């Protein structure tokens, strides 16, 4: 049992380390353009104000109990926003119950397949992550569909403005003429505006729900036009043209990196498939990795190298346009 406990501790430590690395590196690729747009739309403060807040937080003790509670509440808010962005039909509490049930099913499958006991947590973790993967893919598909519909929505609002309609009428036209998810998001913004909320705030709320860089251009253009005036229809036409050209370039980039992405999938799946195949053909040969000290070290290094390889391959093939 002591050996099994060591395996479980090593596995949990590697998983936590990988999650912490991804959490720290998730915002490294943000560009200066995105930072400026976030500052203009009110989503991000300027550098001087941020530095002031940071100094104040350090002086007040950001690592104290208040800081921990603040970060915990922010994490809950981000989790709720994640479900909102994915338009999830499942409530968060039900989702947690489904995930825990999936962990139990994964462990049961590991036991039914007569896998080594140290691999039971692996089966449970993989099964438990399936609902989260489904939610992530649902959110990603919704974001992608919204981005594809955005150029037509910008052109539709521009035509409405040229015809003499107001911006609110143009937004309502998008709600009536276009399908979900863009119709749903613009409908929420339109209803908020009807309830007395300024159009800039309602659009910022939509930007929070749909964090899209092209939508940031639209929100910024509306905010600038409200303050300084200008031809908003021409700006929207240019934004629509920019989005369409970006999709063309993105299609070319995906075609050029298809081989690298496929190679990455094969390289990540091959060691796991080979391990399972050899285990079912000759279990004693594979059990040396769990019984011998050198085998345990090799297994740990293999997991770390797999994680590093996946990270570097993603960085190589993921080209921002």
Secondary structure as UniProt FT lines:
FT   HELIX           2..25
FT   TURN            26..29
FT   HELIX           32..40
FT   TURN            41..42
FT   HELIX           47..60
FT   TURN            61..63
FT   HELIX           65..86
FT   HELIX           92..112
FT   TURN            113..114
FT   HELIX           117..119
FT   HELIX           120..162
FT   TURN            163..164
FT   HELIX           167..177
FT   TURN            180..181
FT   HELIX           182..194
FT   TURN            195..196
FT   HELIX           199..209
FT   HELIX           213..228
FT   HELIX           232..256
FT   HELIX           258..281
FT   HELIX           283..291
FT   HELIX           293..317
//
